[in-house]
Each structure stands twice: as C-alpha cells, then as structure tokens.
Amino acid sequence: MGRKYFGTDGIRGRANGQITPELALKVGQATGMIFRRGDYRHRVVIGKDTRLSGYMIENALTSGFLSVGMDVMLLGPVPTPAVAMLTRSMRADLGVMISASHNAYEDNGIKLFGPDGYKLNDEIEREIEVLIESDLGKRLAESRWIGRAKRVEGVQARYIEYAKRTLPRNISLEGLRVVIDCANGAGYSVAPDALWELGAEVVKMGVTPDGFNINRDVGSTSPAALQAKVREVRADIGIALDGDADRVLIVDEKGHIVDGDQLMAVVAKSFRDDGRLSKPGVVATIMSNLGLERHLEGLGLSMARTAVGDRYVLEHMREHGFNVGGEQSGHIILSDYSTTGDGLVAALQVLAVVQREQQPVSAVCHRFEPFPQILKNVRYSGGQPLKEQRVVTAIEEAKARLGARGRLVIRPSGTEPVIRVMGEGDDRDLVLEVVDGVVDVIARAAA
C-alpha cells in the first residue's frame, strides 16, 4: 500500500506546500504518542540544516512533541549523522532531523530516528500516518505532563570528537591540503574544524549559509566549483558534502570526481586488509555500477544489492551482519561507527588510506573502470505510467536487448515526481539507445 507522507527518506516536500506547520505539528504529536512508552519524562532531540524554513518546522514539531508530553532538546544546525549519534548518546526516545538533504532551499523534510539511532522502519511510519489522519486532540497530555524545551550547547564539539575517534590514533592529516565544500548546509562548521584539528591545511567552501543558498552551485550535487577550487589551490583532495552532510563526494588532485562506488571499493579493501570486515562483502543498491561488483569479486568479496535508499542498505546490513555499505550517490554507511550515512566519517576513512599508502588520491581512489552508465529522468504529474502496457512492453524489449551484457533499472523517485531510467553495459552506444527508447515511451505515457 502506498504511503501519503513518507518517501524513501522520511517526509519531504515544498516548505509551506507539502511541508506545513500543521503537518509538522501532527508529525510531532503522532510520533510522540507512539514512542511514549512508560511513566517517565520522554525526550526527543531535534537537529536541522540551514534552510530558512527550518525555524518554522522546528517550532511546529516542538509544539507537537510538547503537547503529547515529550521534552525537546534543540540541537541547532548539525549533520544528520550527529542527530543519530546524539539520540543514542543522550538517551533520547526519538531523534529528528529537519532537512531536505540535497534539495534546494525551497524544500524541507523530516527524518525520524528511534532510540537506537536508526531510521524508523516502514511499519512504524505507517502507524504515524494513521495517527496523523486521526483526531489527535483527544489524546494530548494532561496539563501537568506537557513537555519542556531547551537548547543544548556543545553538540557540534561532541560530533567533531566522535568523528575524529573513528580514525586510528596514529593517523594525522598533516601535509594534506584539503578543500572542503559544505554545501552551505548542516556541516558548515563541524567538517572544516574536524579536518583542521586532525592537522590538515583546510580551504573552505560553502560555509556561509544564509537560509537560501544551501546546495546552490555547491555541495556533492554541484561539484564543478569544488573541482575548479582543487585545481586552483593545487589541493591534494576535495571533499563535498550535501545539505545535511550524510553523503560525500571526493575530487582527486587532478579535479576528477570520485563517486560512492569507488569510495566503497577503497573502504572495503582497507577494512579487509585490517581484518575489520564483519562479512566478506559490502551492501550497495541496484544503482551501483557493475564495475564495482566485478572489482569486489576480484578481491574475494561479495556485493548484495538493495532498493535505492540508504535505509534499505542499512536494513540489509543489520539483517545479514555487514558493516560496510552505501550508495553510488555518496551515502557511505560504516556501521561500526554510525547508524546512518556519514559524509565526514567516510571522507576521513578515505583520507586515512591516502596517508597510509602515501599515494595521490587519483591512485588511491581509482579502484576499477566503471561500466558506461546512463541515467535519465522523466517527470510526471500523476497516474502510473509504468503500469501502462506499452511501457511494460518497451522495458521488456530493452532488457532483452541488453541481455547479460548490461542492466536496466527503472524506478520512481522516492523524493520527487520523476521516474529514473538507468542503463549500463559494456557497449555505451547500445546503452544510450536503449535508455533513450524507454525514456521516450515513458514520457509519452506520462504526457
């Protein structure tokens, strides 16, 4: 059954469009009711990124939680993984991150974490949706049990220390010139400080948020400025985070982009060599390149694939005992350290390999030659174009043309009204022809 509010990564949409104060209030009330599980003062931590609408949503959520008897601890602008970590560290019953990740400032979202620091599963999200649609006014706390709210100081310093401690004690970043692009988002303060404290020479970008410029021509989804800066200052490496700093993209010293697939290859081999892999393999999604799968096979490692979304990667990791997983987009999950993707921690693991091997980033981070991969989006306004017979037939014929030489993945986005069509294989011209053909049929069906 489809869900009305939740997508693949919490609730997301246009601020004062889909994401209104009224909805945020009800999310706080409904979620608080579900996690109010005993006769004690319940607590929720709330973090946010740097969007203007964060103030509005933060206050509405706070009111919702307070009205059902939960105390609220406000963290201010911090990365999503910091919220996950602090939910556990501060023994909270819930964690909330207000962010639309890599989207523009006009959008915002609500990500929810349980007391263990993990994102809520589908079943609990469905319970929340049912409650949102119900009459919540009859279930509010008695006057004497209404919650209190307060700002928490020092949370950024706590996160910096946590991130630094994921590295071996003998690792220093001295001698490295690092450009860090924080996307004018949640990591704008903590990421440069962590790198500097570890000894790196730090060149900062995207660290002047104004409520409107998050992800605007900066960050992991707009890497051109970082590539130019790395070449300009002759840096050893460039690091780009997204708006809530749970994903990362690397730029080598030549200005070339290194995606999440290459980063998983780097970390997997490093962990294997150090005896830190809990299982001989990694978990990725259906979007990860065939080149990564073949590379891992050469190392004696497996690669399990899940649906797109870091939550599904993490669910598979937890169920089957893996401790390295991620997405091509740069969500890298290292479950020995974190319960969600963490852009800064993933970057630090790569930097540790660079320092240990004493090789340039272009050598360290180019582990395999990726198969040609084409990704195109088809925007649609409603209906179910993927269920139309002409679309089903076109997809079947396209897969048959690729055969064993490639893959075709078609899926609706979980965060915006587009259908993503991805094809890959050893023949780029064939892949492009197949993808264009499927895109054309879907576009006509969606018109």
C-alpha positions in Angstrom: 0.0 0.0 0.0 1.3 3.4 -0.9 2.1 6.0 1.8 0.8 9.5 1.8 3.5 11.3 3.6 6.7 9.2 3.9 9.1 8.6 1.0 12.4 6.7 0.9 14.0 9.2 3.3 11.4 10.5 5.7 8.9 13.2 4.7 9.9 15.7 2.1 8.4 18.4 0.0 8.0 22.1 -0.6 8.0 24.3 2.6 4.6 25.7 3.1 3.4 23.5 0.3 3.5 19.8 1.3 5.5 20.6 4.4 3.4 22.9 6.5 3.4 23.9 10.2 0.2 22.0 10.6 1.7 18.8 9.2 4.9 19.2 11.3 2.7 19.7 14.5 0.8 16.5 13.7 4.0 14.5 13.0 5.4 15.6 16.4 2.2 14.6 18.1 1.7 11.3 16.3 5.4 10.2 16.6 5.5 11.3 20.2 2.4 9.2 21.0 3.9 6.1 19.5 7.2 6.5 21.4 5.7 7.5 24.7 6.2 4.1 26.3 6.4 4.4 30.1 5.9 6.5 33.2 8.9 8.7 32.8 9.9 12.0 31.1 10.3 11.2 27.5 12.9 13.1 25.4 13.4 14.0 21.7 16.4 15.6 20.1 15.8 17.9 17.1 18.5 19.0 14.7 18.2 20.9 11.4 20.2 22.1 8.4 20.4 25.8 7.4 17.2 26.3 5.4 15.1 29.3 6.2 12.0 27.1 6.7 13.9 25.2 9.4 12.9 27.7 12.0 9.2 27.3 11.2 9.3 23.5 11.1 11.4 23.3 14.3 8.9 25.3 16.3 5.9 23.4 14.9 7.5 20.0 15.7 8.5 21.2 19.1 4.9 22.2 19.9 3.7 18.8 18.7 6.1 16.9 20.9 5.5 19.1 23.9 1.7 18.7 23.6 2.0 14.9 24.0 4.3 15.1 27.0 7.8 14.8 25.5 10.7 17.1 26.5 12.5 18.6 23.5 16.3 19.2 23.2 17.1 21.5 20.3 20.5 20.9 18.7 20.5 23.7 16.1 22.3 23.2 12.8 24.1 19.8 12.8 24.6 16.9 10.3 22.1 14.1 10.1 24.6 11.6 11.5 25.1 13.8 14.5 21.4 13.6 15.3 21.5 9.8 15.0 24.6 9.7 17.3 23.2 12.1 19.9 19.9 10.4 20.0 21.7 7.4 21.4 24.3 9.3 23.4 21.7 11.5 25.1 19.4 8.5 25.8 16.6 10.2 23.9 13.4 8.3 22.9 13.5 9.9 19.5 15.7 11.9 17.1 14.5 14.3 14.4 16.5 15.9 11.6 14.8 18.7 9.7 16.3 18.6 6.2 15.6 18.0 2.6 19.2 16.8 2.1 20.5 17.7 -1.4 17.3 19.6 -2.5 17.1 23.4 -2.9 16.2 25.7 -0.1 12.5 25.8 -1.1 12.1 22.2 0.1 12.4 20.8 3.5 11.8 17.5 5.2 11.6 15.5 8.4 13.7 12.4 9.2 13.0 10.4 12.2 15.3 8.2 14.3 14.4 5.6 17.0 16.1 5.5 20.4 18.8 3.2 18.9 19.7 5.9 16.4 18.3 4.0 13.4 15.8 5.5 11.0 12.2 4.2 11.6 11.0 1.2 9.6 8.1 1.2 7.2 5.7 -0.3 9.8 6.2 2.5 12.3 6.0 5.1 9.5 2.6 3.6 8.5 1.5 3.9 12.2 2.5 7.5 12.2 0.5 8.2 9.0 -2.6 6.6 10.5 -2.3 8.7 13.6 -1.8 11.9 11.6 -5.1 11.3 9.9 -6.9 10.7 13.2 -8.3 13.1 15.8 -5.2 13.7 17.8 -6.8 16.4 20.1 -8.4 13.7 22.2 -5.0 12.1 23.1 -2.9 15.1 24.2 -1.1 15.1 27.6 -2.7 16.4 30.7 -1.7 19.9 31.6 0.8 18.8 34.2 2.6 16.5 31.8 3.2 19.0 29.0 6.8 18.9 28.0 9.6 21.4 28.3 12.0 22.6 25.5 15.6 23.8 25.8 18.7 24.5 23.6 21.6 22.1 24.0 25.1 23.6 23.9 28.3 21.9 22.8 26.7 19.4 20.4 29.0 20.4 17.5 32.1 19.7 19.6 30.7 16.3 20.6 30.2 15.4 17.0 33.7 16.5 16.0 35.2 14.3 18.7 33.1 11.4 17.6 34.2 11.7 14.0 37.9 12.1 14.9 37.8 9.0 17.0 36.8 6.8 14.1 40.4 7.1 13.0 43.4 5.2 14.4 45.3 7.2 17.0 48.5 7.3 14.8 46.7 8.9 11.8 47.4 12.6 11.2 46.4 14.6 8.2 49.4 16.9 8.4 50.9 17.6 4.9 47.5 17.4 3.2 45.8 20.4 1.6 42.1 19.7 1.7 39.3 21.7 0.1 36.1 21.1 2.0 32.7 22.1 0.4 30.0 22.1 3.0 27.1 23.0 0.6 26.2 25.9 2.9 24.5 23.2 4.9 24.5 21.4 8.2 28.2 20.6 8.1 29.4 24.1 7.5 31.1 24.4 10.9 31.9 20.9 12.1 33.6 19.5 9.0 36.3 22.2 8.5 37.0 22.2 12.2 37.4 18.4 12.4 39.8 18.4 9.4 41.8 21.2 10.9 42.1 19.6 14.3 43.4 16.5 12.6 46.3 18.5 11.1 45.1 19.3 7.5 45.6 22.6 5.7 41.9 23.4 5.1 40.4 25.5 2.3 36.7 26.1 3.0 33.8 26.5 0.5 30.1 26.6 1.1 30.4 27.7 4.7 28.3 30.9 4.6 24.7 29.8 4.9 22.1 32.5 4.6 18.9 30.4 4.6 18.6 30.4 0.8 21.9 29.2 -0.6 22.0 25.6 0.7 23.2 23.3 -2.2 23.1 26.3 -4.6 26.1 25.7 -7.0 27.9 24.0 -4.2 28.0 20.6 -2.5 28.0 17.0 -3.6 25.3 17.5 -6.2 27.1 20.6 -7.8 30.8 19.6 -7.8 32.1 21.9 -10.6 33.1 24.7 -8.2 35.0 22.2 -6.0 36.7 20.8 -9.0 37.8 24.3 -10.0 39.0 25.2 -6.5 41.0 22.0 -6.1 42.9 22.8 -9.3 43.3 26.5 -8.4 44.9 25.9 -5.0 46.6 22.7 -6.0 44.9 20.7 -3.3 45.6 17.1 -2.6 41.9 16.3 -2.3 38.4 17.9 -2.4 35.6 16.8 -0.2 31.9 17.8 -1.0 29.1 17.2 1.5 25.4 17.6 0.8 22.9 19.8 2.7 22.6 17.5 5.7 26.2 16.1 5.4 25.1 12.4 5.3 26.7 11.9 1.9 30.1 12.7 0.4 31.7 13.1 -3.0 35.5 13.2 -3.5 37.5 15.2 -6.0 41.1 14.0 -6.7 44.1 16.3 -7.1 43.5 16.4 -10.9 40.0 17.7 -10.4 38.3 14.4 -11.3 35.2 13.2 -9.4 35.2 10.1 -7.3 31.7 8.7 -6.6 30.4 6.5 -3.8 31.1 3.2 -5.7 34.8 4.0 -5.8 34.7 5.0 -2.1 33.1 1.8 -1.1 35.8 -0.1 -3.0 38.5 1.9 -1.1 37.0 1.3 2.3 36.1 -2.3 1.7 39.7 -3.2 0.8 41.1 -1.2 3.7 38.7 -2.9 6.1 39.5 -6.3 4.6 43.3 -5.8 4.9 42.9 -4.7 8.5 40.6 -7.6 9.4 37.7 -5.2 10.1 35.2 -6.6 7.6 32.5 -8.4 9.6 31.4 -10.2 6.5 33.4 -10.7 3.2 31.4 -8.3 1.2 29.5 -5.0 1.0 25.9 -3.9 0.5 25.0 -1.5 -2.3 21.9 -0.6 -4.3 20.6 -1.5 -7.7 22.1 1.7 -9.0 25.7 0.8 -8.1 28.0 0.2 -11.1 28.7 -3.3 -12.4 32.3 -2.4 -12.3 32.2 -2.3 -8.6 30.6 -5.7 -8.4 33.3 -7.2 -10.7 36.1 -5.4 -8.7 34.9 -6.8 -5.4 34.6 -10.3 -6.9 38.3 -10.0 -7.8 39.0 -9.2 -4.1 37.0 -12.3 -3.0 34.2 -10.1 -1.7 30.5 -10.2 -2.5 28.1 -7.4 -3.3 24.5 -7.5 -2.2 22.1 -5.1 -3.9 19.0 -3.5 -2.3 16.4 -0.9 -3.3 17.6 2.7 -3.6 17.8 4.4 -0.3 20.4 4.3 2.5 17.7 3.0 4.9 17.3 -0.2 2.7 21.1 -0.6 2.6 21.3 -0.4 6.3 18.4 -2.8 6.9 20.2 -5.4 4.8 23.5 -4.7 6.6 21.8 -5.2 10.0 19.9 -8.3 9.0 22.9 -10.1 7.5 25.8 -8.7 9.6 27.6 -6.5 7.1 29.5 -3.4 8.3 30.2 -1.6 5.0 27.6 -0.4 2.6 26.4 2.6 0.7 25.1 4.2 -2.5 26.8 5.5 -5.6 25.4 8.9 -4.7 27.8 9.0 -1.7 25.8 7.7 1.2 28.5 5.5 2.8 27.4 3.6 5.9 30.1 2.2 8.2 28.0 0.6 10.9 31.0 0.1 13.3 30.7 3.9 13.8 27.3 5.1 12.7 23.7 4.1 12.3 23.3 6.1 9.1 25.3 7.6 6.2 28.0 10.0 7.4 29.8 12.1 4.8 32.6 13.3 7.1 33.4 10.0 8.7 33.5 8.3 5.2 35.9 11.1 4.0 38.1 10.5 7.0 38.4 6.8 6.3 39.5 7.6 2.7 42.0 10.2 4.0 43.4 7.6 6.3 44.1 5.3 3.4 45.7 8.1 1.4 48.0 8.8 4.3 48.9 5.2 4.9 49.6 4.4 1.3 51.4 7.7 0.6 49.9 7.8 -2.9 47.9 10.6 -4.6 44.1 10.5 -4.3 43.9 9.7 -8.1 45.7 6.5 -7.5 44.1 5.5 -4.2 40.5 6.2 -5.3 40.5 4.8 -8.8 40.0 1.1 -8.0 38.1 0.0 -11.1 37.0 1.2 -14.5 33.2 1.7 -14.4 30.9 0.3 -17.0 29.2 3.0 -19.1 26.1 4.1 -17.2 23.3 6.3 -18.4 20.8 7.8 -16.1 17.8 9.9 -17.3 14.7 11.3 -15.5 11.2 11.5 -16.8 9.0 14.0 -14.9 5.3 13.1 -14.5 2.3 14.8 -12.8 0.2 11.9 -11.9 -1.1 8.4 -12.7 1.0 5.3 -13.0 2.8 5.4 -16.4 5.0 2.4 -15.5 1.9 0.2 -15.4 0.8 1.0 -19.0 1.2 -2.0 -21.3 3.2 -0.1 -23.9 5.7 0.9 -21.2 5.9 -2.6 -19.8 6.5 -4.0 -23.3 9.2 -1.4 -24.1 11.0 -2.2 -20.8 10.9 -6.0 -21.5 12.3 -5.5 -25.0 15.0 -3.1 -23.7 16.2 -5.6 -21.1 16.2 -8.4 -23.8 18.5 -6.2 -26.0 21.0 -5.7 -23.2 20.9 -9.3 -22.1 23.8 -10.5 -19.9 25.9 -7.6 -21.2 24.2 -5.0 -19.0 21.4 -3.9 -16.7 18.3 -1.7 -16.9 16.7 -0.2 -13.8 13.5 1.8 -13.9 12.1 3.2 -10.7 10.0 6.2 -9.4 12.0 8.6 -7.2 11.1 8.4 -3.6 11.6 12.2 -3.1 10.3 13.9 -6.3 7.8 13.3 -9.1 10.2 11.7 -11.6 10.8 8.2 -13.0 14.5 7.4 -13.1 15.7 5.2 -16.0 19.2 3.8 -15.6 21.1 1.6 -18.1 24.6 0.2 -18.1 26.7 -2.2 -20.0 29.9 -2.7 -21.9 28.5 -1.0 -25.1 27.8 2.7 -24.4 26.1 3.3 -27.7 23.7 0.4 -27.1 23.0 1.5 -23.5 22.2 5.1 -24.7 20.0 3.8 -27.5 18.1 1.5 -25.0 17.7 4.2 -22.3 16.5 6.9 -24.8 14.0 4.4 -26.2 12.5 3.7 -22.8 12.5 7.3 -21.8 10.6 8.3 -24.9 7.9 5.7 -24.3 7.5 6.6 -20.6 7.4 10.4 -21.5 4.6 9.8 -24.0 2.7 7.7 -21.4 3.1 10.4 -18.8 2.0 13.2 -21.0 
